[in-house]
């Protein structure tokens, strides 16, 4: 399971969880999947838990992901927040690079080491039941 997402309607947020190898194409796939999801609304925040992922991309992939997000700006929306939950080390370095390079996007990315801290920053209320919609990132 490289990545899954769910739409958290009460918190107006997309939750992404990645485990195992994760490359640029998988990130782009999950992005397109949640954009096409009927529960998605432009401007939803994003909480990405990448602590169990093995990131297999470098700086070039970060710039390509940012370009992809720019191309879909109308569908993605503006003024949303992105909480990246990562482990220390290489993941944190890549997340900080994403934060720096994404300054041209209409969003605010912040890097965390705990999902609880990320949810607090996003102002989430606890979910009382499982999220409404959940899909695999690469169903093809």
N, C-alpha and C positions, 0 to 999 in steps of 0.2 A: 504494500500500500504506500505508494510514493506520497500522495496528498489527497485529502478529502476536504470538502467545505460544507458548511451549513449556513443557512440564512437565519439569523436571530432577529425576528421581526420586532419583538418588544424593545430591543436595544438598538434597532436600526443599524445592524452590523453583520458583516460576513466574517465567519470564523473559518480559518484555514489551519489544518494540522498536517504536518509533513513528517514522515518517518522513512528512514533509509535513504538511498541515493536520490538526490534531487538536482536536476539540471535545468538550464534555461528553458528548454522546450516544455518541461512539465509545469514550470511557473506560468508560461504563456497559456498552456492548456487550461489550467485551473482558473486563470483570469477570464478566459473566453467562456468557460462553463458557467461561472457565476454571473457574468454579464448577460448570458442567454437565459438564465433561470427566471421563470415567471415571478418568483418571490423577490427578486432583486429590484431595488429602486436606486436611481442615480443619487450619489452623495452618501451612500451607506458607508459607515466606518469599516475598517478592516482590522481584525486581530489575527495575526499569523504566528502560530506556535511552531517554531522551526527547531526547537531544542533537540529533537530526536532525528533530525535530517542530517544527511551527509552531503553538504553543498559541494557540487562538482562543477562550478562555474566561477569565472573570474570577473575582472573589471569590465571586459568587453561585453559580457552577458548582462551586467548591470545596466550599461548604457543602452543595450538593445531592449531590455525590459522597459526602461524609462521611455524610450522612443515608442514602444508599443502602447504604453499607457497614454501617451500624448495623442497618438492616432485615434484612440477611442475616448477621448475626453468628453465628447457630447453624451456618450452612453454611460460613462463612468460617473460623471457629475463633478462637482467642485466642492471645495471647502470641507472635505472629509478628513478624518484622521486615520493614521496607520500606526498600529502598535505591533512592533516586531519583537517577538519573544525568542531569545537566542541563548545558546550556551556561551561560555567565555571562549576566547581564542579566535580561531579562524572565522567562525560564525559571527562573532561580534564585530570583527574587522570588516567583513563583507556587509553587515547590516549598517555599520557606520558609514561606509562608502556609499551605500544606497541612499542613506539619509542626506549626505552631502551632495551627491549628484542629482537628487530629485528636487532640488530647490526651485527648478523651473516648473514643477507641477503644482496644481492647485490643491495641495494637501499638506498635512503636517505629519511627518513620520517621527516616531520616537522609539528608541531601543530599550527593551526591558530584559530582565533575567527571570521574571516570574509572571505567570499568567494573572495572578491576583493583582499585582501592581499595574499590569496593563489594563485590566478591567476597571480598576479604581480610576485610573487616568481617563479612561473612556466614559466613566460615569455609569457603568452598567448596573442594572438591577439583576439580582440572581435569577437564573432561569428556573422556573418551578417544574418544567417538564422538558423532555428532549426537544431540540430545535425542530422546526416545522419541516425543513427540507434538507436532505443530505445526499450528495452524489460523489462518485469517484471522479478524480480529476481527468483521467484518461479512459473514458468508457469505450473507446474505439478498439 
